[in-house]
Amino acid sequence: MTGRDASPLVCDHTPDPGFVSEFVCLHPQARVVRDSSGVTRVYAGRRGTLLGALSGDQTSALEVLGSRSVGFRALVDSVRGDDEEISELLRKMRAGGWLSVTLAAEEVPLLTFRPLAPAVPPVLEVTGDPAELRLSRFAVLRAEQSGMVLESPLAHVAVEFHDATLVGLLASLSGRSPRESSEAIGYASAVSSTCPAARSEVVSEVLRALARHGFLVSRGSGTEREFRLAQWSPHELLFHSRTRLGRHDLEHGGTYWAKDVAAPLPAVRRPFGGPVVQLPTPDLDVLRTNDRTLTEVLEDRRSLRVHNDSAPLTLAQLGEFLYRSARNRRRPGGGPEELGDRPYPSGGSAYELEIYPLVTRVDGVAAGLYHYDPEEHRLELLARPGPALTRLAEAARLSAQVSSRPQVTLLVTARFGRVLWKYSTIGYALVLKHVGVLYQVMYSVATAMGLAGCALGGGDSDAFAAASGLPWESESSVGEFLLGSRGAED
């Protein structure tokens, strides 16, 4: 059994003026399973709840909830069940986050609260004037196929709007004064077609319901100014909540959602067709004997920004560094897509990261923007010096707070499709984790080689797009690492 749409509604009675009716149905993605021993469980994605052995009335009620939205009285009447038994079932289902709740006026749906996780106590109970409420700065309104949806990383439900007037009202509850909010509520009440008898009371009740779930906050409340919330920007907290389990009902992990949409990207990027510079290959057997120990490398690692321009980085050093940190060692078989194998770990062996050395001064390599081919171990020229490369080099210099441009800025990009083709909700988070582990390997190799290495905290993705000609949404810079010969570090 699976959940159904929030309509049609089965009403208990004709609502009194100002009364908002409540209807419930099974979560759209919920599956109800009853095993041979008679034990019933409900699942959605990776979470589940044991409901135990249900009575015949409760089992029938579950079937009704899986087919349509229904009020309590209509649910009891439809199965001719016991009030207490049905109430106990609904209590369990609500607490576990398995029931979508639709608020309606005169049987016309206003909005639906779709649970994302088990229920939590009300965030804010409003007893006074709803005009004293404002929209939380963490609330996000977006479009889905079903209509407009309101979400927040602080909420355990998503709100699906069925009345466009309410969507417009939300914009009026941002940073305006209580008087302006009161006027907006009055206007929404006047134009709403959902409850002709008592529109104002209906709108007020809807706003109170949104506040209970944390989408609206009191104007005088300092909760969002407390450090635990003030430290977060809205997009960062939403990103955190949607890439971890617990506060969303999206598919999660390696779902291969795009296997019927597009072919997977190749494990190694296709050549651009430009001039190439073959890089020297280091002797790994010699390095195994003569290299510094892991403990020395880890303990001596430093972020070194100052380069020695009187003895700049050489082609051999750049080649050894890239070979030891980023080459593709083999292509493992198995699976629906090509896989890679490089010196650093990558989720699902995706290896979506690419390295584009921006060379300012390297002995044996002309200045320009290159792509590192991790399989052929060579540099391919993409762009010669010009305004776009100057912008990239200056961005790196300013970020590092040094007086001269770095000898090499290793621009790390991601071919997003390598990860997003397979993973749902966690793909971009994986990309950023991969950047971190690549940084650690780069730091270790630079330290072992006696070079100056330094990761930067941010860069200009638009400047990279302009310089490379690559589409920003398909492949974009996600990290920057400075490399050069060691200078006198302050």
N, C-alpha and C positions, 0 to 999 in steps of 0.2 A: 504494500500500500504506500502511496506517495502523497505528498501535499498537493493542493490544488490552488487555483486562482482565488483572489479575495472576493470575487463576485460570482454568481448572484448572491444577494443577502436574503436570509430567511429571518424575518423580523418576529419578535415576541408579541408585540402589540403596537398600536399607534402611539408614538411618543407624545408625551405632554409637551406644551410649548416650552422651549428652552432646554429640553432634555436631549442629551446625546446618547444614542444607543451604542452598545458595544457588541461586536460579533467576532467570533473566533474561528480559525481553521488551522489545520496542520501546516507547519512550516513547508514552503514550496519544495524544499529539497529533502524533506524528511522521509525515511523509509521505516515502516513498522514491520517487525519480524517476530513471528511466534514459533518457538521450537517445539519439538515433539513432546517435551515435558509440560507444555502449556505456559512456559515463561515468555513474556512479551518484552521485546527491546525496541528502542527507537534510535535510529542513526541519521546523521547528516554529515557528510564528509568524513572527518576523522574523529568526530565526537559521538558519543552514544550514552544512553541512559537505560538502566534496567527498571522496567515498570513492574515486574513481578507477574504473578498469576492474576489475571483480570477476570472479573465476573462476565457473564454473558452480556449484561447491559453495558458494561464499560467497553467491551470489545465492539459492540454495535455502535457505541458512541464514537469510538476511534474511526470506524469506517465512515461515519457521517462527516467527521471533522476532516477526513482525507478527501472528501468529495466537494465540499462547499463551505462557505462562511455561514455561521449560524449563531443565533443568540442562545443564552442558557436555557430559557424556558422552551424554546422551539426544539433544542437538542434533547431535553428530557422527554418532551412529548413525542418526538419522532421515534425514539427507541422504547417508549413506554417504560422508562427506567425509574430507579430510585434516586431522589434528589441528592441524598448524601453520597451515594456511590459516584454519581456523575460529578458532583462538586469535588470529591477527593481526587478523581482522575484529572480534572481540569487544574486543580492545585498543583499536582505533580508535573503536569505538562507545562504550566506557566513557569514554575520554578526552574525547570530544566531548560527553558528557552526553546520550546517546541511548538508554541502557538503564535501564529500571526494574529494581531488584534486590529480590527478595523473599527474606527469611529464613524458613525453615520448620523445624519439628521433626516428624519422622515424617510428612512430607508435609502437615502442617497449617500453613497460613500464619500467621506471627506478625506481621510488618510488612513494608511495602514502602518502599524508598527511591526516590522519584521525582525524577529530576534536574531542576534548574531552570537549569543552566548547565554549561559544560564542567567536568570534574572538577578538583579541587584536591588537594594533598597532605593527608594526614590531619591534623586539627587537634590531636588528642590520642591517643597510643597508650597504652593502659592495660595494664600488666603485673601490677599488684598487685590488692588487694582492691577490687571495684567499690563496696563500701560507703563508700569514700573519695571517691566522686563525688557531686556535687549538680547539680541542674537549673540551667542557665544562666539568668540573669535576663532574657535576651533571648528565651528560648523562649516560644512562644505556641501553646496548644492550642485548637483550634476544631473545630466540626462542619462536615462536608460531607455531601452526599448519600451518598457512599460510606462514611462513618463519621468517626471522629475523626482529625484531621490535626495534626501537630506541625510548626511552622515557626520559623525564626529568620532575622533579617536577616543574620546571620553565616554561615549555612549555604547551601550550593549545592544542597541537596536538600530535599524535603519528605517527611515520614514519614506513611504511611497505616497505621493500626493495624488489625489483623485480630483481635487478642486483647484483650478488655476488661481482663483482669488487668494487662496492661502499662500501660494508660492509668492505672489506679489506682495502680500503682507509681510513676509519675512524680511524683504529688503527695507521695509519701513521701520524695522525693529533693530537697526544697526546701532549707530552712535547718536541717534536723534534724542531730543529732549522728551520727557514724559508727555508734554502737551502735544508734540508732533506725533508721538506714538499713539496717543489717545485718538487724535484726529484720523490717523491711518486705520485704526481698528474700527472707528465709526464708519469710515468710507468702505472698508471691506464688508462690513455688516450690511451697508446700504445696497451694494451691488451684488452681493452673493445671492445665488439662486438656490442654495442648498436647504435653507430652512426659513421660508417666508414668515412663519409665525413669530420667531424670536431669534433673529440672526445674531444680535449682539451677544446674547448669552451663549450661543453655540460657538462663536469665535473665541470668546473668553475661555470656555472650557477646553477648546483645542489648544490654546496657548498654555494653559495650565498643564495639559498633558505633555506638551513639548518640554516644558520646564522640568517636569518630573523625571524625564529621561536625560536632562542635561544639555539640551539644545538651546535653551534660553536661560539667562542668569539675571539676577537682580541688579539694577543699575548701581546701587550703592554697595554691592558686594565686592570685597577685595580678594575673593578666592583666586581669580585668574591672575592677580598680581603677586600671589605667594610664589616663592622661588621655585617650588616643585613644578608649577605650571609656567611661570614667567620665563624659565630657562629654555622653554621649547618654542620654536616657531611653528605655526600651524602645519606647514608641509612636512616638517621633520617628524612631528609626533604622529601625523597620519601615516607617513611612510613606515615608521616603526611599528605601528599597530597593524598595518596591512601586510607586513612581511613576516609576522609572527602569528602563530596560532592563538586563538582565544577571543579575538574581537572582530572576526569577520566570518562570513559563510562562503567565501570564495574557494574555488579549487586551489589546492596548495601542493607545491613540490613538483616532482617530475611527472607531469600528466601527459606530455607529448600532445598538447592541445592542437598544435599546428600541423600535425602529420597529414591531415587531409586538406590543408589550406595552401601550403607551399613546401617546396623541397628544402631539406636542410642545407645550410651553408657548408662549403667544404672546410675540412679541418685546417688547411693552410691557405692563406689568401692567394688569389690568382695574381700573377705579376701585372704591373702597370704598363709595361712595355717601354720603359725609359732606359737610359744608360745605366749600366751596373758597375759596381766596384766589388771585385771578389775580395773577401776578407781572409786573412791568414788564419789557419786552424791551429790552436794550441795542442800540445802533447799532453793528454790527460794522465798518462802513466807517469810522466815526469812530475806533474803537479801533485799526484797522489803521494809522491815521495818527498817533495821539497816544500809543499804548501804549509802555511801556518795551521796550527790546530784550531778546531772549532771553538774551544774556550778562548784562545787568544783573539780570534776574530770577533766573537761576541762581546768580549770585555773591552776591546779596543775600538769598537765601532763608534763613530762620531758623525754628526752631520757637518760636513766640511763644504763651505760655500766658496772660499777663496781659491782661485786657480793660479798656477805659475805660468804666466804667458811667455816668459823667457825660455821655458822648456815645455811646450804644450803637449797635450795628449798625442800619441802616435796612432797610425793606422793599426799596427800590431796590437797595441793595448786596447783600442776600441773593439777590434775583432775578438780578442780573447775575452773581454768583458761580456760581449753579447753572446758568444758561444757558451760561456760558462753559466749564464743566467737565463737565456731565453731561447736557445735553439730547440728545434723539434727533433727529438731523438728517434722516434718511430711513430707509426700509425697503427695502434692496436685494432684488431678486428672485432666483429660482433656488435650488434645493436643496429638501430635503424639509421644512424648517422655516422659520418667519419669521426674518429676520435684522434686525439693527439697525446703526446707524452713529452713533457718539457721538465726542466730542473725544478720547477715549483709546482705545487699541487693546484688542481683546478676541479671544481665540482662537476661530476659527470664526464671528466676528461674533455670538457668543452674547449678550453684554451682559446677563448674569444679575444684575448688581449693581443694587440699588435704594437710594435715599437717603431716610432718614426724619429730617428735622430735629426735634430736641428743642429747642424754643424756650423759653428762660427769660426773656430780655429782648431784644426787637427792636422798634424804633420802627415801628409800623404793623401788627404781627402779635401777636395774643393768645397768651399762653403756652399750650403744649400740645405734643402729639406729632403731627406731620404726615407725610404721604407726598408726595414730590415726583413729580409726573407729568411725565416727561421729554419727552412729545410735546405735551401741551397747555400746558406751562410754567406750572404752577400748583401750589399746595399744597392738599392735602385733609386736613382734620382727622380724626385717628383717636381721640385721647384727650385729655381735659382734665386739668389738674393733679390729682394724687392720689398715693397711696402708691407706686404702681408707677413713676410718672414721677419722684418724689422719689428713689427707689432708683436709677434710671438716672442722674439728674443728679449724685447724690452719688458714684456709682461713677466718673463722669468726673472730678469734682473731685478725688477722692482719687488717681486714677491720674495726673492732671496735677500733683498736689501744689501746689494753689493754695488760697487762703483763701475765695474766693467761687465760686459755680457759674458755669460758662461761659455766655456769652450764647446760644450755639447749639452743641449737640452733634449733629453729622451722623452718625447711625447708619447704617452701610453694611451692608446685608443681601445675601444671595445667594438667588435662586430656584434652588435646586440642580438642579432638573430641566432647566433650560435648558442646562446643561453635561453633567450625568450621563446625559441621554437619548442623547447622541451618543458621549461619550468613555468608554473603558474604562481603568481604573487611574490615569489622569492627571487626571480631572475635578476633584477637590478641590484638587490642586496648581495647576491652572489658575486656580481661584477665587482662591487666595491671591496668585498672580502678578498677577491683575487688580486686586486690592485695592492692591497696590504701585504699579502704573502709575496708578491713579486718585489715590492719595495724591500722586504726583509732579505730576500735573496740578493738583490742588487747591492744593498748595503754590505752584506757579508763578502761578496765578490770584490767590491771596491776596496774594502778594508784589507782583504787578503792580498790584493795586487798593489797596495800602497797608493791608491788613487783617492781623489776627493769626490765623495758622493753625498748628495743631499736631496731628499724628497721634498717637494713643495706641497702646500696645503690646498692649492687651487690653481686654475689656469683659465685661459680664454678659449672656449670651445668654438665660438663663432670665428675667431681668428684662424683656428686650425681648419675649419671648414672652408674659409676663403682661400687659404694657402694650398690646400690639398684638392679642393673641388669635390670632396666627398659629401654625400647628403648627411646632414646633421642627425636625422632621426635613425639612420641605418648604421653609421659608424661615426663615433665622436670621441674626442679626447676626454679621458676620465682620470688622468694622473700625469704628473710631470716629475722627472728625476734629473738633477744636474750631475754632470760627470766631467772631470778634468784632472789635470796633474795637480798635485798638492802644492799649495802656496803657503805663505806665512799666515796662519790662521790667528785672528785676534780672539 
